[in-house]
């Protein structure tokens, strides 16, 4: 039997014009995230390079968790905010446009979870970026990366 959250993930997937493969990916990520305890704030550090928008993170905003998204591409941020508005969670989502990822504009230990979903491969100094993700997190850092890098 499919749960409410799984149905909502499917709706989010279809809203960003993705298919069953992306939905499956979102289900796996969701099952990882929901095992974490006492998550009240999430930083999504970078939106995906090419496919999708990481809209699965909006499921947490639907459940009242504060989501902050940072990225260096205004068009991707606008697409993400349009989805947040479509799912009536704009009030739980904060967006910050960055010049680059060298310094995350937050104090130490600002978020219960910092995640990066399929964006790490486009950041030139990814080691420093990972350190910044660790600095911004109180508890958890989770990075998802494609298993191969085929972008041109």
C-alpha positions in Angstrom: 0.0 0.0 0.0 1.3 3.4 -0.9 1.5 6.0 1.9 0.5 9.6 1.9 4.1 10.7 1.8 4.9 8.4 -1.1 2.0 9.8 -3.1 3.1 13.3 -2.3 6.6 12.5 -3.5 5.1 11.2 -6.7 3.2 14.5 -7.1 6.4 16.5 -6.5 8.3 14.3 -9.0 5.6 14.8 -11.7 5.4 18.5 -11.0 9.0 18.9 -12.0 8.4 16.8 -15.2 10.4 13.8 -14.0 9.4 10.1 -14.0 9.4 6.9 -12.1 13.2 6.7 -11.9 13.4 10.0 -10.1 10.4 9.1 -7.9 12.3 5.9 -6.8 15.4 8.0 -6.1 13.2 10.4 -4.0 11.7 7.4 -2.1 15.2 6.1 -1.2 16.4 9.5 -0.1 13.2 10.1 1.9 13.6 6.8 3.7 17.2 7.8 4.7 16.1 11.2 5.9 13.2 10.0 8.0 15.5 7.8 10.0 17.1 10.9 11.4 15.7 12.2 14.7 14.7 15.7 15.7 15.1 17.4 12.3 13.6 20.9 12.4 15.7 22.7 9.8 17.3 21.6 6.6 19.8 23.3 4.3 19.7 22.1 0.7 23.1 23.3 -0.4 23.0 23.4 -4.2 20.2 22.3 -6.6 20.9 19.5 -9.1 23.0 20.2 -12.1 20.8 19.0 -14.9 17.9 16.7 -14.0 15.2 17.6 -11.6 15.0 20.2 -8.8 15.3 18.1 -5.7 11.7 18.8 -5.0 11.5 15.9 -2.7 12.9 18.2 0.0 9.6 20.0 -0.2 7.9 17.1 1.5 9.6 18.2 4.7 8.3 21.7 4.2 4.8 20.2 3.8 5.3 18.6 7.2 6.3 22.0 8.7 10.1 21.7 8.7 12.0 24.9 7.7 13.9 24.4 4.5 16.7 26.8 3.3 18.0 26.4 -0.3 21.2 27.9 -1.6 22.4 27.9 -5.2 24.3 30.1 -7.6 21.8 29.9 -10.4 18.9 32.3 -10.3 16.8 30.3 -12.9 17.1 27.1 -10.8 16.1 29.0 -7.7 13.1 30.5 -9.4 12.0 27.0 -10.6 12.3 25.7 -7.1 10.3 28.5 -5.6 7.6 28.1 -8.2 7.2 24.5 -7.0 7.2 25.6 -3.4 4.4 28.0 -4.3 2.4 25.4 -6.2 2.5 23.1 -3.1 1.7 25.9 -0.7 4.9 25.7 1.3 6.5 28.9 0.3 6.3 30.1 3.9 8.5 27.2 5.0 11.1 27.8 2.3 13.9 30.4 2.3 16.1 30.9 -0.7 19.5 32.5 -1.0 21.3 33.2 -4.2 25.1 32.8 -3.9 27.9 34.1 -6.0 29.8 30.8 -5.4 30.0 28.0 -2.8 33.3 29.0 -1.1 31.5 30.3 2.0 28.0 29.3 3.1 26.3 32.5 4.5 25.3 30.9 7.8 26.7 30.6 11.3 28.1 27.4 12.6 25.6 24.7 13.6 22.7 26.5 12.0 20.9 23.4 10.6 19.9 20.0 11.8 20.6 18.5 8.4 22.7 19.9 5.5 22.3 18.0 2.3 23.6 18.3 -1.3 21.7 16.4 -3.9 23.5 15.8 -7.2 25.2 19.2 -7.2 28.6 18.4 -5.6 30.1 17.4 -9.0 29.7 20.9 -10.4 31.5 22.7 -7.6 35.2 23.2 -8.4 36.5 23.3 -4.8 34.2 20.6 -3.5 36.5 19.7 -0.5 36.1 23.2 0.9 32.4 23.1 0.2 32.0 19.9 2.2 33.8 21.5 5.1 31.4 24.4 4.8 28.5 22.0 4.9 29.9 20.4 8.0 30.4 23.8 9.6 26.7 24.7 9.0 25.4 21.5 10.4 24.5 20.7 14.0 24.1 17.0 13.4 24.0 15.5 9.9 25.5 16.1 6.5 24.3 13.8 3.6 25.6 14.1 0.1 24.0 12.4 -2.9 26.0 12.2 -6.1 25.4 10.6 -9.5 27.4 7.4 -10.0 28.9 8.8 -13.1 29.6 12.3 -14.4 28.5 12.6 -18.0 27.6 16.3 -18.2 29.2 18.2 -21.1 
